[in-house]
Amino acid sequence: MLIDSHCHLDFPELASDESGVLARARAAGVAGMLTIGTRLDRFAGVRAIAERHANIWCSVGVHPHEAKEEGQRTPDRLVEATRHPKVIGIGETGLDFYYEHSPRAEQAESFRAHIAAARQTGLPLIVHTRDADAETGDILEEEFAQGAYGGLIHCFSSGRRVAERALALGLYVSISGIVTFKAASDLRDIVRDIPLDRLLVETDAPYLAPVPRRGKTNEPAFVAHTAAKVAELKGISPAELAAATTDNFFRLFAKAERVRCE
């Protein structure tokens, strides 16, 4: 079985066909999904999806795009939300200097508050980074020196140094459909070198549909295409890749109850 470690089931493109999305995921061998919080004012909707399904969990967090309006200065609201049994991660959070929808200083402040929440709760941190390789690595290392925490770099598409710094801290790396894109040869080289026991796979649905579905609305079923490409890069069978990444998911997100696809 596969686990889609990062998707947005509350986004309109997927929420409008929830039963169909989940049925197609089951048919593709996807046994579980982590649907991600991006704003606190929409968190109740994210959590409700997880509450409806035994094999779906959620995270709580504020995306860096939203830091101007919802950035957290303290971990308190995040920590409070994690008392719910289906909340298994903190984020997504991090730095996005590509769009800069929020000021960099406010992104960094919120990022640090999320790290504090991860440290306090013991739940893994879900990190978004784009065009902020050095700054992301610096914050991760500075905060780790103040106290250990777990987590992952989601939708990894950064440079090799980001992966090296994250792995050195014990973090995991999650691979999206970008790895199947023609122009992603550098990413494929990095994925070959990431230890198998630190890899996860994801869709980031409804975005970034993998080849051969590129250009379509992405959905959790399509994580099978990403997993197949990662298996090819690692020189193992798709079944071995699925088993390894699923084990990794439940090791990292230890609060999640392991379920099987019926």
N, C-alpha and C positions, 0 to 999 in steps of 0.2 A: 504494500500500500504506500501511497504518497501522502504527504502533508503539504498543503499550500501555506507556507509560514507567514505570508503577508498579502492580504487582499482587503478590498474596501466594499464589503457587501452592502453597506448602507448607502453607497452612491447610487444615484438614480438609474444608471445604466444596468445595474445588477438587481437593485431592490425591486424594480418593476416586474421581474420574473424570478423571484426568489426560489420557488419550487422547481422551476426548469433549470436554473443554474445549479442547484444542488443535485438534481437528478443526473444531469450531464456529468457532474464531477464524480458521482458514485460510479457511473458507467465507465469512466476513464481511470478508475482505480484510485481516486483521491478520497481518502478516508477521513480527513479532518482539515480544518481551516482555521486560521487566526485572522479575525477581522479587526482592523486597526483604527484606533481613535486618533483623530486629527484636530478636533476642537472639543472643549469641555461643554460648550452649549449644545453640542450634538451627541454627546456621549451616551445619553439615555437610549437613543435609537440604536447605537452600536451594541450596547449591552443587551438590548431586547432581542436582537438577532441571536446572540449567543445563548440567551436564556431559552429560546425556542428549540434549540437543537443540541443534542448531547455531544456531537462531534465538532462543534464550533465554539471557539473561545474568543476573547477580545482583549485588547489593550486599552489603556487610558493615556492620553497625551495631547500635546499641542504641537502641530507641525510647525517648522520654522517659518513657513509662509504666514502663519497666523500669530506670530509672536507679538506683533505690534498691538493687536487687539486682545489676545488671550495669553500672552506670555506669562509664565509663572515666575514669581520671585522667590517663593518658598515651595517646599515639597508638599505642603499640608493637604491641598485639595486632591492631589494625585494619590497620596497615601490613603486618604479616606476612601477613595473610589476602589482601591485594591482590596478592601474588605469583602467585596463580592466574590463568591467562589469562581465565577467564570472569568474574572480579570486576572490574566496570567503574565502580563508584561507592562512595561512603562514606555510610552512613546506612541507614534513616532516623534522624535525630537532630533535636534542637530542643527546643522548650518547649511543654508542654501544661498550662496553668493552669485548664483547664475541669474536668478530672477530678482533677488533682493526685494521681495514684497514687504519685508520687515527690516528695520535697521539692524545692522550687524551686532551692535551692542545688545540689543534686546533679544536677538536670537541666542547669543552666547549666555546671557543671564538665564533665560528659560532653559537652555540646554543644561546648565549646571544645576538648576533646580530639579530637573528630571533625573539627573545622575544621583542627586541626594535622595530622591524618592526610591530609586533602584537600590541604593546602598541601604536605606532604612528598612525597606520591605523584603529585600533579598530576591526580588523579581528582576528578570533580565531587562536591560535597556535596549530599545530598538532605535538605531541611529540612522538618520538620513544625512547624507553629505553630498554636496554638489558644488564643484568649483571652490572648495574650501578644504583641500587635502591637508595642508600644513596646520591650519587652525583647528580642524577637527582632531587631528592627532595630538596636538598640544593640549587641548582641553581634556581629552580622554586620559592622557598620561598625568597631567597635573591633578586631576580629580582622583585618579587611581592611587596616587601617592598619599592622598588624604584618607583613603580607605577603599578596600577592594569592592568590586561589583562585577556582575556578569552582564553579558549582552551580545549583540551582533551588529554588524554593518549590514543594513538591508539594501537590496537592489544594487549590489556592488557593481560599480562601473568606474571606480577611481583608479589611481595609479598604484603600482606595486608597493610603494612605500606605505600607503595607507593600510593595505592588507598586512604587511609585515608588522607595523606598529600595533594593529588591532590583535593579531595573533599572539604577539609577545605579551599582551595583557590578558590572554586567555579568552578573548572574544571569538565569536564565530563569524562566518561570512555567508550571506545568503545571496544566491544567484537567481537572476530573473531572466526573462526572455531576451534581454539584450545580448546574452551570450550566443544566440543563434543568428544575430544580425551579421550581414556580410562584412561590415566595416569594423567588427569587434575583434579583430585578430589579436590585439594586445591583451584584451580581457581574457580571451581563450588561453593565451600563454600563461597568464596569472593563475587561472582556474586549475590548469594542469599541475601547478606547484602547491596549491593549497591542500593541506592534509585532509584526507577523506573524513576524518572524525571531527572536522571543524566546519563542514559544509552543510548548508540548508538550501532548499529550492523554494521559489515563490513565483507568483504572477505579478503582484502589484496591480491586479485587476481593479478597475477596468482599463488600465493603461498597459502599454508595452507588450502587446500580444506577440508571441514568438512566431518565427517562421515554422510552419507554413501558414499561420493565421495572421501574419502581420498585416496591419491596416484594419483589422476587425476589432470589435469590442472584446477585450480580453476577459477571461473568466477562469475560475479555478481549474476546470477540466484541462485547460491548456498547459498547466504545469507539467503534464506528462511530456510535452515536446521539449521543454527546457531540461527536464530530468534526463531524457534520452540523449541530448547533446552533451550534458555534463558527464554522463556515463561513458560516452564515446571518448571524450577528452581524457578521462581517467583510465580508460582501457579496461573497463569492467562492464558487466551486463546491466541492463536497466533494472533488473530485479535486485541486484547487489546494491546499486545506487539508491534505489527506493528504500531498501532495508536500512542502509547506513544513514541516510538523511532523516528517516523517520526516528531512528534511535537517537540521533543528534537532537532532533526537535524536542523529544520528551526528556532528554538529559538536561537541555538548557531550560526549557519551560517546564520545570519539575512540578509546578502546581497543577498542571493539566492532567486529568485522568486519562490514561491510555485507553483508546477505544479501537474497535476493529470494524472494518467496513462489512456490513452484512449483505 
